[in-house]
């Protein structure tokens, strides 16, 4: 009885976590279109009445603003302004650094250790995971994703001897989890290569849904 209930609970939670970002993005987009509607209204008279001109032009204007802001962040002054905003405001928001690291990993920009792919030792097996942060005493906070929904899972605090970073792209490690472990051999070979001649790990490589959150 517990297994069906646990599966249903995880399914509902996963669906909720999937829908919330989409809903928030759409809500912000609609709010942005509503805010600029008055700016584009004088131009709508030039277009046919059957065309939803105000909505189309509002959407195009919001997308253009997003493009300009995004392009500005690639300039030297834009990066300086973004860093100042992050330092004085955004980094004070709980969870911002973790989400920022995740988005940078997805875009291939992150050169830090957060969300770095790894294989961690859980009981007698190796488990695909992502390094979230490193403690001053050398321990790691790692996120172990569940299968096949890599954005839900469990957090563990592990000794460094049980955490094996692997030199593979973040997106490749993410695909391994989302494809029920297909391609996991690449992770194991990368770990053995990183060991540089040390004694190879002799346990099994486990990729399976997590029944419950781990210790935090």
C-alpha positions in Angstrom: 0.0 0.0 0.0 2.9 2.3 0.8 4.5 2.0 -2.6 1.5 3.1 -4.7 1.0 6.0 -2.3 4.6 7.0 -2.4 4.6 6.8 -6.2 1.5 8.9 -6.4 3.0 11.5 -4.0 6.2 11.6 -6.0 4.3 11.9 -9.3 2.2 14.8 -7.9 5.3 16.6 -6.6 7.2 16.1 -9.8 4.3 17.4 -11.9 4.0 20.4 -9.6 7.7 21.2 -9.7 7.5 20.9 -13.5 4.4 23.1 -13.9 5.3 25.9 -11.5 8.3 27.4 -13.5 6.2 27.2 -16.7 3.3 28.9 -15.0 5.5 31.6 -13.5 7.2 32.3 -16.8 3.9 32.6 -18.6 2.4 34.8 -15.8 5.4 37.1 -16.0 5.1 37.2 -19.8 1.4 38.1 -19.7 2.1 40.8 -17.0 4.8 42.2 -19.2 2.5 42.3 -22.2 -0.1 44.0 -20.1 2.4 46.6 -19.0 3.5 47.6 -22.5 0.1 47.4 -24.1 -0.5 51.2 -23.8 2.8 51.8 -25.5 1.9 49.8 -28.6 -1.7 50.9 -28.8 -1.2 53.8 -31.1 0.4 51.5 -33.6 -2.4 49.0 -33.6 -4.7 51.3 -35.6 -2.4 50.8 -38.6 -3.2 47.1 -38.7 -6.4 45.3 -39.7 -9.2 44.9 -37.1 -9.3 41.2 -37.4 -5.7 40.9 -36.3 -5.0 40.8 -32.5 -2.4 43.5 -33.1 -2.2 44.7 -29.5 -1.3 41.3 -28.2 1.1 40.5 -31.0 3.0 43.8 -30.7 3.0 43.6 -26.9 4.6 40.2 -27.1 7.2 41.3 -29.7 8.1 44.3 -27.5 8.5 42.2 -24.4 10.7 39.7 -26.3 12.7 42.6 -27.8 13.3 44.0 -24.3 14.4 40.6 -23.1 16.8 40.4 -26.0 18.3 43.8 -25.4 18.8 43.1 -21.7 20.3 39.7 -22.5 22.6 41.2 -25.1 23.7 43.9 -22.8 24.9 41.4 -20.2 27.5 40.2 -22.7 29.2 43.6 -22.7 31.8 44.7 -20.2 29.6 47.3 -18.6 26.6 45.0 -18.6 28.5 42.3 -16.8 29.7 44.8 -14.2 26.1 46.0 -13.6 24.9 42.4 -13.4 27.6 41.5 -10.9 26.7 44.5 -8.8 23.0 43.6 -8.7 23.9 40.0 -7.9 26.2 41.0 -5.0 24.0 43.6 -3.4 20.6 42.0 -3.9 20.1 38.6 -5.7 22.7 36.6 -3.7 20.8 37.5 -0.5 17.8 35.5 -1.8 17.8 32.0 -0.4 18.5 29.4 -3.1 19.6 32.0 -5.7 23.2 30.7 -6.0 22.0 27.1 -6.4 19.5 28.0 -9.2 22.0 30.3 -10.8 24.6 27.5 -10.9 22.0 25.1 -12.4 21.1 27.5 -15.2 24.7 28.3 -15.9 25.5 24.6 -16.1 22.6 24.1 -18.6 24.0 26.9 -20.7 27.6 25.7 -20.5 28.8 28.9 -18.7 29.5 27.5 -15.2 33.2 27.0 -14.4 32.6 26.5 -10.6 32.1 23.3 -8.7 28.4 23.7 -8.0 26.2 21.2 -9.9 29.3 19.4 -11.1 28.5 15.8 -12.1 29.8 13.1 -9.8 29.5 9.5 -8.8 28.9 9.1 -5.0 29.1 6.0 -2.8 25.7 5.2 -1.3 25.8 1.9 0.6 27.5 -0.6 -1.7 26.9 1.2 -5.0 27.9 4.2 -7.1 25.1 6.7 -7.7 25.0 9.5 -10.2 24.8 12.9 -8.4 25.6 16.5 -8.7 27.9 18.5 -6.3 26.1 21.5 -4.8 28.8 22.9 -2.6 31.9 22.0 -0.7 32.3 22.5 3.1 35.4 24.1 4.6 36.2 20.8 6.2 36.2 19.0 2.8 32.8 17.4 3.0 30.3 17.8 0.1 26.6 18.6 -0.2 25.4 16.5 -3.1 22.1 16.2 -4.9 21.1 12.7 -6.0 18.4 12.9 -8.7 15.6 10.4 -9.0 14.9 8.5 -12.2 13.7 9.6 -14.7 13.0 13.1 -13.3 16.5 14.6 -12.6 15.2 17.8 -11.0 13.7 15.9 -8.0 15.7 13.7 -5.6 17.5 13.8 -2.3 20.3 15.7 -0.6 23.3 14.1 1.1 26.2 15.4 3.1 29.1 13.0 2.3 32.8 12.7 3.2 35.1 13.5 0.3 36.3 9.9 0.0 32.7 9.0 -1.1 32.4 11.7 -3.7 34.0 11.2 -7.1 33.7 14.1 -9.5 33.5 13.1 -13.2 34.8 15.2 -16.0 31.7 15.1 -18.3 29.4 17.8 -19.5 26.5 18.6 -17.1 23.9 17.9 -19.9 25.4 14.5 -20.6 25.1 13.5 -16.9 21.5 14.8 -16.9 20.6 12.7 -20.0 21.9 9.5 -18.2 19.5 10.1 -15.4 16.5 11.0 -17.7 17.2 7.9 -19.9 17.0 5.4 -17.0 20.8 5.1 -16.8 21.5 4.6 -20.5 25.1 5.8 -21.1 26.1 5.5 -17.4 29.3 3.6 -18.5 30.7 7.0 -19.6 30.4 8.3 -16.1 32.1 5.3 -14.6 35.0 5.5 -17.2 35.4 9.2 -16.5 35.6 8.5 -12.7 38.3 5.8 -13.3 40.2 8.1 -15.6 40.2 10.8 -12.9 41.5 8.4 -10.4 44.9 8.5 -12.2 46.0 5.0 -11.4 44.5 4.7 -7.9 42.6 1.5 -6.9 39.4 1.4 -8.9 36.1 1.4 -7.1 34.7 -2.2 -7.0 31.1 -1.6 -6.3 28.1 -1.5 -8.5 26.7 1.5 -10.4 23.2 2.1 -9.2 20.7 4.3 -11.1 17.2 3.8 -9.7 14.3 6.0 -8.3 14.9 7.2 -4.8 12.3 5.9 -2.3 12.8 8.7 0.2 14.9 11.8 0.8 18.3 11.1 2.2 19.9 12.7 5.3 20.3 16.5 5.2 
